[in-house]
Amino acid sequence: MTAAMQKGLIVAVILAVLTVAEYIFATSVTQTETQFIGLAVTAIGKAALICYYFMHIYRLWRAEEAH
């Protein structure tokens, strides 16, 4: 297994865990503030992982190669 494939698999597992946590916050937590904070944190975490690893947003701040 290549390093890139392994990294993608790890990110996919983390996204799955965050999705399960998001489901638990949405269905089991009754306190509104806790539910909101839990859902917000999981959503921000998932968005950050997707942007960084799958959309390669880190390339925006790298210097361009000279041609």
C-alpha positions in Angstrom: 0.0 0.0 0.0 1.4 3.4 -1.0 1.8 6.2 1.4 -0.8 8.3 -0.4 -3.3 5.5 -0.3 -2.6 4.9 3.4 -3.1 8.5 4.2 -6.4 8.6 2.2 -7.6 5.5 4.1 -6.8 7.1 7.4 -8.6 10.3 6.5 -11.6 8.2 5.4 -11.7 6.4 8.7 -11.5 9.7 10.6 -14.4 11.1 8.5 -16.4 8.0 9.3 -15.7 8.4 13.0 -16.7 12.0 12.9 -19.9 11.1 11.0 -20.8 8.6 13.8 -20.1 11.3 16.4 -22.2 13.7 14.5 -25.1 11.2 14.4 -24.8 10.6 18.2 -24.8 14.4 18.9 -27.9 14.8 16.6 -29.9 12.0 18.0 -28.9 11.4 21.6 -27.9 14.7 23.1 -30.8 16.6 24.6 -29.1 19.7 25.8 -29.3 22.3 23.0 -26.0 24.0 23.7 -24.0 20.8 23.8 -25.7 19.5 20.7 -24.9 22.6 18.8 -21.3 22.7 19.9 -20.8 19.0 19.1 -22.4 19.3 15.7 -20.4 22.4 14.9 -17.1 20.9 15.9 -17.7 17.7 13.9 -18.8 19.6 10.8 -15.8 21.9 11.0 -13.5 19.0 11.5 -15.0 17.1 8.5 -14.8 20.2 6.3 -11.2 20.9 7.2 -10.2 17.3 6.4 -12.0 17.3 3.1 -10.5 20.6 2.1 -7.0 19.8 3.1 -6.6 16.2 1.9 -9.1 15.8 -0.9 -9.3 19.4 -2.4 -5.5 20.0 -1.8 -6.2 23.5 -0.4 -2.7 23.7 1.0 -1.4 24.2 -2.5 -2.9 27.7 -2.5 -0.1 29.0 -0.2 2.8 27.3 -1.9 5.1 29.2 -4.1 4.6 28.5 -7.8 7.3 26.7 -9.6 9.4 28.9 -11.9 8.9 28.1 -15.6 
